[in-house]
Amino acid sequence: MTTSITVTPGEIDDAALLAIARIIRGCAELEDMLTLFACKLTGLSEARVLVMIGGLTVERRLEVVGRLAEIWSPAAHTAFQHCFDANFRKLKSTRNDVAHAVFLGYDTNGELAFMAQRASGLVDGVVRQTVASYSNALLEQAARLIEQRVTEYPALLEIESLRASRSDRVRFDTPAPKKPARPRDPRHSAPGA
């Protein structure tokens, strides 16, 4: 169903910003756990798994790792289904809305309104865009649920040792420091430059 909403411009308050940051960080942790679960199932290093699935969308990675879990064992498949269920996908959708959509302001219910970067359809020759609205309470609830999952999933997926030993087995590359730009020698400048 397509409805029109009225939005009042405004700023995102600190409580909502904090909840949004927690949602974004927590989802990154959950996606990392999906990768580590694939490492556990395949017996491959994180680097090798990332070469295989790192460029895939999260939905596609979920499909691939779900199939691996199904092949691995009934227990692994059950753990995967429990952790990466429909609620996980809803939380990821919330994350996508607050991380990638444009903040428009507040809707008539006082909720934060985010315009997604996708069209929801064409109605009477007018392109409609998806707008998702979230109350501060809903953002806080999502942040808490994600944080709870971040705490519980390592044991459920049996990846605690992979997370704990990461610094021992992963080489972190950081870009080389850039040299400051050298000032131009005025003798080599064009006249009037």
C-alpha positions as CSV (number, residue, x, y, z in Angstrom):
1,M,0.0,0.0,0.0
2,T,1.3,3.4,-0.9
3,T,0.7,6.3,1.4
4,S,2.0,9.9,1.4
5,I,3.6,11.3,4.5
6,T,4.3,14.7,5.7
7,V,7.8,15.3,7.0
8,T,9.1,18.1,9.2
9,P,12.8,18.9,8.8
10,G,14.9,18.4,11.9
11,E,18.1,17.1,13.3
12,I,18.6,13.5,14.7
13,D,18.9,13.8,18.5
14,D,21.9,12.3,20.4
15,A,19.9,9.3,21.7
16,A,18.9,8.3,18.2
17,L,22.4,8.8,16.8
18,L,23.9,6.6,19.6
19,A,21.3,3.9,18.9
20,I,22.1,4.1,15.1
21,A,25.8,3.8,15.8
22,R,25.2,0.7,17.9
23,I,23.0,-0.8,15.2
24,I,25.6,-0.2,12.5
25,R,28.5,-1.6,14.7
26,G,26.6,-4.5,15.9
27,C,25.5,-5.6,12.4
28,A,29.2,-5.4,11.3
29,E,30.0,-7.8,14.2
30,L,27.2,-10.2,13.1
31,E,28.4,-10.2,9.5
32,D,31.9,-11.0,10.8
33,M,30.5,-13.9,12.7
34,L,28.9,-15.2,9.5
35,T,32.3,-15.1,7.9
36,L,33.9,-16.9,10.9
37,F,31.2,-19.5,10.8
38,A,32.1,-20.2,7.2
39,C,35.8,-20.5,8.3
40,K,34.8,-23.0,10.9
41,L,32.7,-25.1,8.4
42,T,35.2,-25.1,5.6
43,G,38.4,-25.3,7.7
44,L,39.8,-22.4,5.6
45,S,41.5,-19.3,6.8
46,E,39.5,-16.0,7.1
47,A,41.5,-14.6,4.2
48,R,40.6,-17.5,1.9
49,V,36.9,-17.4,2.9
50,L,36.8,-13.6,2.3
51,V,38.2,-14.3,-1.2
52,M,35.4,-16.7,-1.8
53,I,32.4,-14.8,-0.3
54,G,33.7,-11.3,0.7
55,G,32.4,-9.7,-2.5
56,L,28.9,-11.2,-2.2
57,T,25.9,-9.4,-0.9
58,V,24.9,-10.3,2.7
59,E,21.9,-12.1,1.3
60,R,24.0,-14.2,-1.0
61,R,26.6,-14.9,1.8
62,L,23.7,-16.1,3.9
63,E,22.6,-18.5,1.2
64,V,26.1,-19.9,0.7
65,V,26.9,-20.3,4.4
66,G,23.5,-21.7,5.0
67,R,24.2,-24.4,2.4
68,L,27.6,-25.1,4.0
69,A,25.9,-25.5,7.4
70,E,23.3,-27.8,5.9
71,I,26.0,-30.0,4.4
72,W,28.2,-29.9,7.5
73,S,25.8,-31.2,10.1
74,P,22.3,-31.0,11.5
75,A,23.6,-29.1,14.5
76,A,25.5,-26.6,12.4
77,H,22.4,-26.1,10.3
78,T,20.2,-25.6,13.3
79,A,22.6,-23.1,14.8
80,F,22.8,-21.2,11.5
81,Q,19.0,-21.1,11.2
82,H,18.6,-19.9,14.8
83,C,21.2,-17.1,14.4
84,F,20.5,-15.9,10.9
85,D,16.7,-16.1,11.0
86,A,14.0,-13.7,9.7
87,N,14.6,-11.4,12.7
88,F,18.3,-11.1,11.7
89,R,17.1,-10.0,8.2
90,K,14.7,-7.4,9.8
91,L,17.6,-6.0,11.9
92,K,19.8,-5.8,8.8
93,S,17.0,-4.0,7.0
94,T,16.8,-1.5,9.9
95,R,20.5,-1.1,9.7
96,N,20.4,-0.5,5.9
97,D,17.6,2.1,6.4
98,V,19.5,4.1,9.1
99,A,22.9,3.7,7.5
100,H,22.2,4.2,3.8
101,A,18.9,6.1,3.5
102,V,18.6,9.9,3.5
103,F,17.3,11.4,6.8
104,L,14.3,13.6,5.8
105,G,13.2,14.7,9.3
106,Y,10.3,13.7,11.4
107,D,7.0,12.3,10.3
108,T,3.6,13.3,11.7
109,N,4.0,10.7,14.5
110,G,7.3,12.3,15.5
111,E,9.3,9.3,14.2
112,L,12.6,9.7,12.3
113,A,11.9,9.3,8.5
114,F,14.5,7.9,6.2
115,M,14.1,7.8,2.4
116,A,15.6,4.7,1.0
117,Q,17.7,4.8,-2.2
118,R,15.2,2.6,-4.1
119,A,11.9,3.3,-5.8
120,S,8.9,1.5,-4.4
121,G,6.9,1.7,-7.6
122,L,5.2,3.8,-10.2
123,V,1.7,5.2,-9.2
124,D,-0.2,7.4,-11.7
125,G,3.0,8.2,-13.6
126,V,4.8,9.3,-10.4
127,V,7.8,7.4,-9.0
128,R,7.3,6.6,-5.3
129,Q,10.2,6.1,-3.0
130,T,10.3,4.0,0.1
131,V,10.3,6.0,3.4
132,A,10.9,4.0,6.6
133,S,10.1,5.7,10.0
134,Y,11.6,4.7,13.3
135,S,10.9,6.0,16.8
136,N,13.8,6.4,19.3
137,A,12.3,3.5,21.3
138,L,12.4,1.2,18.2
139,L,16.0,2.2,17.4
140,E,17.0,1.5,21.0
141,Q,15.2,-1.9,21.0
142,A,17.0,-2.8,17.7
143,A,20.3,-1.8,19.1
144,R,19.8,-3.9,22.3
145,L,18.6,-7.0,20.3
146,I,21.7,-6.7,18.0
147,E,24.0,-6.3,21.0
148,Q,22.4,-9.4,22.7
149,R,23.0,-11.4,19.5
150,V,26.7,-10.2,19.4
151,T,27.1,-11.6,22.9
152,E,25.3,-14.9,22.3
153,Y,26.3,-15.9,18.8
154,P,29.9,-16.8,19.3
155,A,29.0,-19.7,21.6
156,L,26.0,-20.8,19.5
157,L,28.1,-20.8,16.3
158,E,31.1,-22.3,18.2
159,I,33.4,-19.6,16.9
160,E,34.7,-18.1,20.2
161,S,38.2,-19.3,19.6
162,L,38.3,-17.9,16.1
163,R,37.2,-14.5,17.4
164,A,39.7,-14.6,20.3
165,S,42.7,-15.7,18.3
166,R,42.2,-13.2,15.4
167,S,45.2,-11.1,16.2
168,D,47.4,-14.2,16.2
169,R,46.4,-15.4,12.8
170,V,45.4,-12.3,10.8
171,R,47.8,-9.8,9.3
172,F,46.2,-6.4,9.4
173,D,47.3,-4.2,6.5
174,T,47.3,-0.5,7.0
175,P,48.1,1.9,4.2
176,A,51.6,3.4,4.3
177,P,51.6,7.0,5.6
178,K,51.4,9.5,2.8
179,K,54.2,12.0,2.3
180,P,53.1,15.6,2.6
181,A,52.9,17.4,-0.7
182,R,56.1,19.2,-1.6
183,P,55.7,22.9,-2.1
184,R,56.1,24.0,-5.7
185,D,59.3,25.7,-6.6
186,P,58.3,29.2,-7.8
187,R,61.1,29.0,-10.4
188,H,59.1,26.3,-12.2
189,S,55.7,28.0,-12.1
190,A,54.1,29.5,-15.1
191,P,54.1,33.4,-15.2
192,G,51.1,34.8,-13.3
193,A,50.3,31.4,-11.6
